[in-house]
Amino acid sequence: MIFNDNRKQAHMDICLEQDVERGNPGFDAYRLLPESLPEMTMSDALTETFFLGKRLRYPFMIASMSGGVGGEFKFNHRLARAAQKAGVALALGSLRPALEDAAYLQEYDVRHRAPDVPLLGNIAAWQLRELSVRNRLYELIDELQLDGIFVHVNVPQELIQPEGERNFDEVFHPLLAFIERCPVPVFLKAVGQGLNTAHLPRLIRAGLTGIDVAGAGGTDWVVVEALRNPTNQTLNIARDLSHLATSTADAIQDTRSQLKAIASDRGAVCVIGSGGIRTAHDMAIALGLGADLVAAALPILKAAYQSDDALDDLLAYYHNGLRHLMVACGARDLAQLRARVLAV
Ligand SMILES: Cc1cc2nc3c(=O)[nH]c(=O)nc-3n(C[C@H](O)[C@H](O)[C@H](O)COP(=O)(O)O)c2cc1C
């Protein structure tokens, strides 16, 4: 396999080969209430939903991972084929490599492989400070036929990364400008520590479409960076930073209550639940806690590196697992399933 972006290669290798999951996403504090006489058939369990005006077979998105890894493996192309087959959304990894070198663009050019599903780009908030980057992103959104874009915020990861960003000043206004001018919906996301920002009301007023909480309990990016540079100091600081993380279950509920308090007059804000989603049961609990859809990265990465069949099997399991849970709970649709989630 040929990789071109060394940092991305190291990240993917560490995620594939080492234990990068830490903490607990918090789903085990909840359960589904079963119904022994569900009065429905398997075909009554309807998992369909709409996201960015497109139909999803079930409320799932492949979370942002790759781009700029090049070579014959064509990771994003394989994810796109699988997303189209499964009828789920696909978020591409950071567009940074394509901004720096147009040769990487072909890695992100996957619309022909996934013509019917929502396809989203990704960029770090810090990079939006440059007007030329924002303008180039508007062009890329058009060229790659993206339906939306994630802006990720990952302060702890950047801090522990040897070559990471150290200046987080003067990001807010460029971010607002990007949200206001972007031709497609913009989503804000964390990368496994949970999203917490006092700036949410202003971002929502500017037109932010959604939030991916990317909470703690799944892939921990502080751990990934510490493993890439495992000195005593980085390992200790990684441990310190882990105390700041919010579990995915808490992050979904915190975000929902913050959104309620903001009482936006511009319609509903989408909440994506991710960070440690591993099973159909995790999906059901995350939906019940207030997520509109859920997303996962690490299990998808591992399955994709195994084979196309393994990836198709995993996505089929998420769908069928959800349907089985729905029948066992007497839930005909996602709204009824959400109502079956209880605190243990
Ligand atoms: C190999 C890999 C690469 C990732 N690259 C990105 C990225 O470029 N941009 C981003 O916002 N998140 C990135 N993430 C974070 C995921 O989108 C996700 O938020 C996080 O891994 C938590 O989900 P998980 O527990 O299901 O892995 C990456 C994750 C993995 C495993």
PDBQT file of the ligand as one rigid body, heavy atoms in Angstrom, charges set to zero:
ROOT
HETATM    1  C1  LIG A 401      -8.128   7.144  10.859  1.00  0.00    +0.000 C 
HETATM    2  C2  LIG A 401      -8.991   8.284  11.302  1.00  0.00    +0.000 A 
HETATM    3  C3  LIG A 401      -8.831   9.541  10.701  1.00  0.00    +0.000 A 
HETATM    4  C4  LIG A 401      -9.613  10.637  11.096  1.00  0.00    +0.000 A 
HETATM    5  N1  LIG A 401      -9.500  11.824  10.447  1.00  0.00    +0.000 NA
HETATM    6  C5  LIG A 401     -10.348  12.842  10.739  1.00  0.00    +0.000 A 
HETATM    7  C6  LIG A 401     -10.342  14.041   9.974  1.00  0.00    +0.000 A 
HETATM    8  O1  LIG A 401      -9.584  14.206   9.007  1.00  0.00    +0.000 OA
HETATM    9  N2  LIG A 401     -11.205  15.041  10.334  1.00  0.00    +0.000 N 
HETATM   10  C7  LIG A 401     -12.073  14.883  11.393  1.00  0.00    +0.000 A 
HETATM   11  O2  LIG A 401     -12.858  15.794  11.689  1.00  0.00    +0.000 OA
HETATM   12  N3  LIG A 401     -12.121  13.747  12.130  1.00  0.00    +0.000 NA
HETATM   13  C8  LIG A 401     -11.277  12.730  11.825  1.00  0.00    +0.000 A 
HETATM   14  N4  LIG A 401     -11.333  11.563  12.551  1.00  0.00    +0.000 N 
HETATM   15  C9  LIG A 401     -12.215  11.503  13.742  1.00  0.00    +0.000 C 
HETATM   16  C10 LIG A 401     -13.532  10.760  13.462  1.00  0.00    +0.000 C 
HETATM   17  O3  LIG A 401     -14.281  11.399  12.448  1.00  0.00    +0.000 OA
HETATM   18  C11 LIG A 401     -14.396  10.613  14.725  1.00  0.00    +0.000 C 
HETATM   19  O4  LIG A 401     -14.874  11.887  15.124  1.00  0.00    +0.000 OA
HETATM   20  C12 LIG A 401     -13.657  10.000  15.900  1.00  0.00    +0.000 C 
HETATM   21  O5  LIG A 401     -12.755   8.999  15.453  1.00  0.00    +0.000 OA
HETATM   22  C13 LIG A 401     -14.603   9.359  16.906  1.00  0.00    +0.000 C 
HETATM   23  O6  LIG A 401     -15.365   8.326  16.316  1.00  0.00    +0.000 OA
HETATM   24  P1  LIG A 401     -15.043   6.743  16.561  1.00  0.00    +0.000 P 
HETATM   25  O7  LIG A 401     -14.972   6.517  18.038  1.00  0.00    +0.000 OA
HETATM   26  O8  LIG A 401     -16.189   6.020  15.913  1.00  0.00    +0.000 OA
HETATM   27  O9  LIG A 401     -13.745   6.442  15.881  1.00  0.00    +0.000 OA
HETATM   28  C14 LIG A 401     -10.569  10.462  12.154  1.00  0.00    +0.000 A 
HETATM   29  C15 LIG A 401     -10.741   9.191  12.737  1.00  0.00    +0.000 A 
HETATM   30  C16 LIG A 401      -9.969   8.110  12.335  1.00  0.00    +0.000 A 
HETATM   31  C17 LIG A 401     -10.171   6.764  13.008  1.00  0.00    +0.000 C 
ENDROOT
TORSDOF 0
